[in-house]
Amino acid sequence: MKQLWLDVGNTRLKYWITDSDQIIEHAAELHLQSPADLLLGLIQHFKTQKLQQVGISSVQDQVNNLRIQTILSQLGIPVIFARVHEEYAGLRCGYDHPEQLGIDRWLQVLALAEPDQHFCIIGCGTALTIDLNKGLQHLGGYILPNLYLQRDALIQNTKGIKIPDSAFDNLEPGTNTVDAVHHGILLGLLSAIEHILKQSPRQLVLTGGDAPLFAKFLHKYQPRVEEDLLLKGLQRYVAYDSLSKGRNTSQS
């Protein structure tokens, strides 16, 4: 089966095309707060791919999601929007109000959750998200400003500072303002992660654009870096959705 998978985040739209679960095309683009317009520019390409199903993870509001759904309806194939459930595929949500949990975080936990497997899953994206699970129970988590949000908050009013490419390369005390800011921010985030792992030891999994950077400083915890963790969760979500619908059809 040839399928399209969409991850509509706060700043980027990512898509994968798979054939028999093998990735044959993948791209990511900034959507400049208008993911539907970006998708509109891609829809003709998708029409040529002979797709059979779409699975989508979107953090957008209801208005944007409706626009996205309208555009995807041009493909004339089933479109499945993932959402957070109190319980799904055996995984129980740790939030008091499941609808408040970000769909990206839910899918990342869903991708890994198995009985007797305990994870600390860190999404290194626009925000640094930390989710904990104990087997099939999601325990909740933490959200912190990422490296760049913290940096911008500290130096947004400072003129004439050139940011080097190696800004977050080590944890040594800074001997100038730029290094002091960058090394301090990185130290703070790493310290938060280590505190959580010491409180509750578990397998560390890193995903998102800055995952390799954090892995370098957290090597003693033997982190797993998962490049397409959200995709794996979305695939698991859609597979379970299709299985559930199949059961309901056979029962009726």
C-alpha positions as CSV (number, residue, x, y, z in Angstrom):
1,M,0.0,0.0,0.0
2,K,1.3,3.4,-0.9
3,Q,0.6,6.0,1.8
4,L,1.2,9.6,2.5
5,W,2.2,10.7,6.1
6,L,2.0,14.4,7.2
7,D,3.4,16.0,10.3
8,V,2.1,19.6,10.5
9,G,4.1,21.3,13.3
10,N,4.2,24.9,14.5
11,T,6.7,26.0,12.0
12,R,7.4,23.1,9.6
13,L,5.4,20.7,7.4
14,K,7.0,17.3,7.0
15,Y,5.8,14.5,4.7
16,W,6.8,11.0,4.0
17,I,5.6,8.7,1.2
18,T,5.9,5.0,1.9
19,D,5.3,2.0,-0.2
20,S,4.9,-1.2,1.8
21,D,6.2,0.7,4.8
22,Q,9.5,1.6,3.0
23,I,10.1,5.4,2.8
24,I,10.5,6.3,-0.8
25,E,10.2,10.1,-0.5
26,H,10.6,12.6,2.4
27,A,10.8,16.3,2.7
28,A,10.4,19.1,5.2
29,E,9.6,22.8,4.6
30,L,8.8,25.9,6.7
31,H,5.2,26.8,6.3
32,L,5.4,30.4,7.6
33,Q,2.2,30.0,9.7
34,S,0.2,28.9,6.7
35,P,0.5,25.1,6.3
36,A,-2.6,24.8,4.2
37,D,-1.1,27.2,1.5
38,L,2.1,25.1,1.5
39,L,0.1,21.9,1.2
40,L,-1.9,23.4,-1.7
41,G,1.4,23.8,-3.6
42,L,2.2,20.1,-3.0
43,I,-1.2,18.6,-3.8
44,Q,-0.6,18.3,-7.5
45,H,2.6,16.3,-6.8
46,F,0.7,14.0,-4.4
47,K,-2.0,13.4,-7.1
48,T,0.6,11.8,-9.3
49,Q,1.8,9.3,-6.7
50,K,-1.2,6.9,-6.8
51,L,-1.6,7.1,-3.0
52,Q,-4.1,5.0,-1.2
53,Q,-4.3,6.5,2.3
54,V,-3.2,9.6,4.2
55,G,-2.2,9.7,7.9
56,I,-1.8,13.1,9.5
57,S,-0.5,14.5,12.7
58,S,-1.3,18.2,13.1
59,V,-0.8,20.6,16.0
60,Q,-2.8,23.3,14.2
61,D,-6.1,24.7,15.3
62,Q,-9.5,23.6,14.1
63,V,-9.7,26.2,11.3
64,N,-6.4,25.3,9.8
65,N,-7.1,21.5,10.1
66,L,-10.3,22.0,8.3
67,R,-8.5,23.8,5.4
68,I,-5.9,21.0,5.4
69,Q,-8.6,18.3,5.2
70,T,-10.4,20.1,2.4
71,I,-7.2,20.2,0.3
72,L,-6.4,16.6,1.0
73,S,-10.0,15.6,0.0
74,Q,-8.8,16.3,-3.6
75,L,-6.9,13.0,-3.5
76,G,-10.1,11.1,-3.1
77,I,-8.6,8.6,-0.6
78,P,-9.1,8.1,3.2
79,V,-7.6,10.7,5.4
80,I,-7.0,9.8,9.0
81,F,-6.2,12.6,11.5
82,A,-4.5,11.3,14.6
83,R,-5.8,12.6,17.9
84,V,-5.0,12.0,21.6
85,H,-7.2,9.4,23.4
86,E,-7.7,8.5,27.0
87,E,-6.6,5.0,25.9
88,Y,-5.5,3.9,22.5
89,A,-3.9,0.6,21.3
90,G,-3.5,-0.2,25.0
91,L,-1.7,3.0,25.8
92,R,-3.2,5.1,28.6
93,C,-2.8,8.9,28.5
94,G,-1.3,10.4,31.7
95,Y,-2.9,13.8,31.3
96,D,-6.0,14.7,33.3
97,H,-7.5,16.1,30.1
98,P,-6.0,14.1,27.2
99,E,-7.1,16.7,24.6
100,Q,-4.5,19.1,26.1
101,L,-1.6,16.8,25.3
102,G,0.2,17.6,22.0
103,I,-0.5,15.0,19.3
104,D,3.2,14.9,18.4
105,R,4.1,13.9,22.0
106,W,1.3,11.3,22.1
107,L,2.5,9.7,18.8
108,Q,6.1,9.6,20.0
109,V,5.1,7.7,23.1
110,L,2.8,5.4,21.1
111,A,5.6,4.6,18.8
112,L,7.6,2.9,21.6
113,A,5.1,1.9,24.3
114,E,5.3,-1.8,25.1
115,P,4.6,-3.7,28.4
116,D,7.6,-3.6,30.8
117,Q,9.4,-1.0,28.6
118,H,10.0,2.3,30.4
119,F,11.2,5.3,28.4
120,C,12.1,8.9,28.8
121,I,11.3,10.4,25.4
122,I,12.7,13.8,24.5
123,G,11.6,15.7,21.5
124,C,14.3,18.2,20.5
125,G,12.2,20.5,18.4
126,T,10.7,24.0,18.7
127,A,10.3,23.2,22.3
128,L,12.1,20.6,24.4
129,T,9.4,18.1,25.3
130,I,10.0,15.3,27.8
131,D,7.6,12.4,28.2
132,L,7.8,9.4,30.6
133,N,6.0,6.1,30.3
134,K,5.9,3.0,32.4
135,G,4.9,0.2,30.1
136,L,1.6,1.1,28.6
137,Q,1.0,4.0,31.0
138,H,2.0,7.5,29.9
139,L,3.1,9.3,33.1
140,G,3.0,12.9,31.8
141,G,6.0,15.1,31.2
142,Y,7.7,18.4,30.9
143,I,7.9,21.2,28.3
144,L,10.9,23.6,28.3
145,P,12.0,26.4,25.9
146,N,14.6,24.9,23.5
147,L,18.1,26.2,23.0
148,Y,17.2,28.8,20.5
149,L,14.1,30.2,22.3
150,Q,16.1,30.7,25.4
151,R,18.9,32.3,23.5
152,D,16.6,34.7,21.7
153,A,15.0,35.7,25.0
154,L,18.3,36.6,26.5
155,I,20.0,38.4,23.6
156,Q,17.2,39.7,21.5
157,N,17.9,43.3,22.6
158,T,21.7,43.0,22.3
159,K,23.0,44.5,19.1
160,G,26.2,43.5,17.2
161,I,26.6,40.0,18.6
162,K,27.6,37.5,16.0
163,I,26.5,33.9,16.8
164,P,29.1,31.4,15.9
165,D,28.2,28.0,14.4
166,S,29.8,26.2,17.3
167,A,27.7,28.2,19.9
168,F,26.4,25.0,21.7
169,D,29.6,23.0,21.4
170,N,30.7,22.6,25.0
171,L,29.9,23.2,28.7
172,E,33.0,25.2,29.7
173,P,32.5,28.4,31.6
174,G,32.1,31.2,29.0
175,T,34.9,33.8,28.8
176,N,32.7,36.2,26.8
177,T,28.9,37.0,26.9
178,V,28.0,34.9,23.8
179,D,29.7,31.7,25.2
180,A,28.4,32.3,28.7
181,V,24.8,32.5,27.4
182,H,25.1,29.5,25.1
183,H,26.9,27.2,27.5
184,G,24.6,28.2,30.3
185,I,21.5,27.4,28.3
186,L,22.8,24.0,27.3
187,L,24.0,23.2,30.8
188,G,20.5,24.1,32.2
189,L,18.7,21.8,29.8
190,L,21.1,18.9,30.2
191,S,20.9,19.3,34.0
192,A,17.1,19.1,33.8
193,I,17.2,15.9,31.8
194,E,19.8,14.3,34.1
195,H,17.7,15.2,37.1
196,I,14.7,13.4,35.6
197,L,16.7,10.4,34.7
198,K,18.2,10.1,38.2
199,Q,14.7,10.4,39.8
200,S,13.4,7.7,37.5
201,P,15.9,5.6,35.6
202,R,14.7,4.5,32.2
203,Q,15.8,4.1,28.6
204,L,16.5,7.6,27.1
205,V,15.2,8.2,23.5
206,L,16.0,11.4,21.6
207,T,14.2,12.6,18.5
208,G,14.0,15.9,16.5
209,G,16.6,18.1,14.9
210,D,18.8,18.6,17.9
211,A,18.8,15.0,19.1
212,P,22.4,14.3,18.0
213,L,23.6,17.4,19.9
214,F,22.0,16.2,23.1
215,A,23.1,12.7,22.6
216,K,26.7,13.8,22.5
217,F,26.4,15.2,26.0
218,L,24.2,12.4,27.4
219,H,26.3,9.5,26.1
220,K,26.6,7.9,29.6
221,Y,22.9,7.2,29.5
222,Q,23.3,5.3,26.1
223,P,20.6,7.3,24.4
224,R,18.7,6.0,21.3
225,V,18.4,8.6,18.6
226,E,15.2,8.0,16.6
227,E,15.0,10.1,13.5
228,D,11.4,9.4,12.4
229,L,9.8,8.6,15.8
230,L,6.7,10.5,15.1
231,L,6.2,8.7,11.7
232,K,6.5,5.4,13.5
233,G,3.8,6.5,16.0
234,L,1.6,7.7,13.2
235,Q,1.9,4.5,11.3
236,R,1.0,2.6,14.5
237,Y,-2.0,4.9,15.1
238,V,-3.3,4.4,11.6
239,A,-2.7,0.6,11.6
240,Y,-4.7,0.3,14.9
241,D,-7.4,2.6,13.5
242,S,-7.8,0.4,10.4
243,L,-7.8,-2.7,12.6
244,S,-10.6,-1.3,14.8
245,K,-12.7,-0.3,11.9
246,G,-12.2,-3.8,10.4
247,R,-13.4,-5.4,13.6
248,N,-16.5,-3.1,13.8
249,T,-17.4,-4.0,10.2
250,S,-17.1,-7.7,10.8
251,Q,-19.2,-7.5,14.0
252,S,-21.9,-5.5,12.2
